Amino acid sequence: MKTLYFECSSGAAGDMLCASLLELLPEKEEFVNKLNKVFNPEIIFEAEKVCKNGISGTHLHVVINGSEEGEEHHHHHEHHHRTLRDIENIINSFDVSSSVKTNALSVYRIVTEAESIVHGMEVSEVHLHEVGALDAIADITAFCMLVEELGADKIIASPINVGFGTVNAAHGVLPVPAPATAIILEGMPIYTNNVSGELCTPTGAALLKFFADEYRYMPAMKIDKAGYGFGKKELEVLNCVRSFIGENCENNQVNTLEFNIDDMTAEEIAFACETFLENGAKDVFTTSIGMKKSRPGTKITVLCSAEDKEKMLSLIFRHTTTLGVREAVFERYTLKRSIENISTPYGDIRIKHSEGFGVEKSKPEYEDIAKIARENNLTFREAKALLR
């Protein structure tokens, strides 16, 4: 599965996210030219190759009518007062795909809904200031174009460092994260450390809110390329968003959840194990063990994917009496599998084929053999022999 991963240890802003994605493309200059054809002549993108802390990356400038808009422009000069309808008209005028327009407007709706909650007004009445500026509109649209260009099947973002302290905004000095940003970040994992300032902007938060399928630390991936997108601020840490694109290797891993039980009946254990399997466990098995106080017990082992782990833990604690679960992650090597349906004098049966590592195997489906045995008053072995 082609996976795009964002590492947000220095926060997230629209220009940083875009710059990190631009680094992943084989023809960066060609894509910048594509951006400039879309936004010309009012909005111009300039990709600057920079080196900070000994690391090479890209800083993406957005030039509006000949001058670069930025934090100083927003905070100390004339503010923009665009409504969502104004922004819809601007984005719909761009020569981009319908999916890019739809995604960009969806990101803006996230921002506008957050602002409406903060200011206690209807979405249609909200006037966007910094986020309504042309450079923000360009960043959001460009990000949507870059995501479309890269064509990832899944997007994952790390927990986001939001910084701390205060930020100067159109409505005065606000706490970090700013109130609208805090609303956008609801449901997303965030943290702060000793880096002062606004590290996560409303634009960055909304882009990750809309596009990320999940938020966690990097999964097992076979990396094709990494990109460094640098921000404007000089921080005591490397101020960049780092992105990675590659193949998710988690299908080669399995999470093993196990726990011991000494106070459940055989029927209760069987029901719990069936429930785990019905809800996506790859396998469930039990082992007879001796426990403390000379009690005979049962060790229950549940194998699942990383994405199903939280669901399995919830089911385990609900359907068993255990108070704790142990976890281990193992590499798993599997054969490629396929199923072939064949017709026989005794009915249709499914043949399971598997191959890999120089091995080929075939085996009839148990349930189909069992059905033939029952219908013809045969033993399982006799029914299986009829198919040779």
Disulfide bonds with the S-S distance in Angstrom:
none
